[in-house]
């Protein structure tokens, strides 16, 4: 039986974020934004899965929104925990070679912070 791509995506995102976001729910700063974005992504994946939607225009729009939300979540996690997602796990930013990260894995602000850490 073929698995729905949004069910698979939901499972991948849950594995990526479940552990690291567990303490973000009860905060009153940007960590709460990350938690809420995560909940929205999971709900979108479930809605797309359940709808059986196959319209490419709609799927592309949902996928783009998910990528944007995921990027925002990653940025917030890095800012508050000092961790970046590398491969299949979260690693401390000081353990990561800044030059091995692609531009999609790191934003400008985080890159500047990493350069500051390297200088220290």
Secondary structure, DSSP 4 states (H G I P E B T S, - for coil): -PPPHHHHHHHHHHHHHHHHHTTTTT-SSHHHHHHHHHHHHHHHHHHHHHHT---HHHHHHHHHHHHHHHHHHHHHHHHHH-EEEETTEEEEGGGS-GGGS-TTT--HHHHHHHHHHHH-
